[in-house]
């Protein structure tokens, strides 16, 4: 069981060094569903870029999205 925990830790460390994330990786970091994350990307709420035919989320777009949520009037309600 300890091996499983260390594998997860290694994956999280490797994941935190990425510059561009898949939408699924972004969803995992935000602890939201994949579909919800896709909706936020398509609505422009979370910044994304296209690399060839692939949609990617810049890693620094996630803290920006959370900051926007924290400072929006709707978040205070």
Buried (B, 14 or more C-beta within 10 A) or exposed (E): EEEEEEEEEEEEEEEEEBEBBBBEBBBBBBEEEEEEBBEBBEEEBBEBEEEEEEBBBBBEBBEEBEEEEEEEEEEEE
